[in-house]
Amino acid sequence: MEYGIISIAIPLLTIFLAIITKDVIVSLIGGIFAGLLVLNGYNPLTAFVALFDGIISLFSEGWIAKTLLFALMIGAIIKLLNLSGAVESFVLYLSQKSKKIDSPRGAMLLAYVIGIVIFIESSITSLVAGTVAKPLCDKNGVSRAKLAYICDSTSAPVCSLIPLNGWGALLLGLIVSAVDTKVISGDPVSLLIASIPYNFYAIFTLIIVLLVIYFKIDIGPMKQSSPHPYHPNQLNIEAKPTPYPMLLPLIVMVLAVPAGLYLTGKGDIFKGSGSTSVYYGVIVTLFFMYFYYVFGKFMSHKAYFKGFYEGLGEMIPVVMILLFALFIGKVIGDLGTANYLAHLLSGNISPLMIPLLVFLVASITAFSTGTSWGTFSIMMPIGLALGATMGVDIPLVIAAVISGGIFGDHASPISDTTIISSMAAGCDHVEHVRTKLPYALIGGVLAALAFLITAVLTR
């Protein structure tokens, strides 16, 4: 069944509610219910039942259950890092070892470098960068909104530019599918690698973040963001200047993810399960933290589990947001939003406009659904078919889909990476969305111009 303009109205309604009410969960539920009303013939009773049955049905998908449990256990890891005194010890270590790092610019550069170096998984990137740099940013008067922006702007862009991760696995699989069905021709790996220099949004975003850090550029709502109070030794812990209690658990977590991808992919990291890998990665990390902290006398057995349960509890609001964000993505998929947007592109369109239009449609889709991966899955087949038909450079089209997916996802308040970046930096979610949006729009405009110019140059 075709829903036409209504398929676009539902995600726009959700975004509007999120901005007006400043309550993400209520806005998501409102958008989901409105979508279910349309899907169920405008019968409110049926839509009400579908809402709560749909929540239960989400847990039947293994990757969703693992993602939600992953988020809960991330909260436990963050709590334990704080309760053990690991964070404070790390800040003292950095303060003593390097005066350059112990400064506003140094604190932000630390988050930026971590975001660049850790390209295994976007959620892990945001988590590690935010957790490590947060106390140093607090100490040096850097607002958590600025830290959340840095975490968010280095996670997905870096993962897409260095696709030796789950991102690469998904994108390669989509390209392989297009080659197998003879939509396009060529070697999938070569096509993906060739698209990297054209991933304009990711490239521009990383450059913009670096300029923002070096020249202290605050625009729009970021000017009003205030530093978070810094309270060293809040728990009266005798902190010693050492990096190991902080870094070793994070290193274990970062290394566990590619190991999980290797094992689940039966020797091929590109065929591994990302959700399974991060799920077991945090489990392994929690086991490591127990043995390291308890037997290393950083905290008692009782204190460990007290912190563990408190950390889980503090993540419940975030997990609810993730759950409803996934739900609305499914509803929007059932409404055929992406297909309708793609239909709007059909007709007499100049080949020179295809990369730009693919970028824009992918951006709108990702912004509306809050998922870059979902956008890749929907838009890559459409974009490749359109590009092949119109004789457009295929790597450029691939990059347009990737850049559009990242831009829309980056700007969206219901994106999981937006949510996790807010969480990792300890920043209010709505404040993070408001403060990062002007920077994202600058990157988006530059990327749009770059796709238009490059399409002309590659003809």
Beta strands, then each sheet from edge to edge (+ up, - down):
end
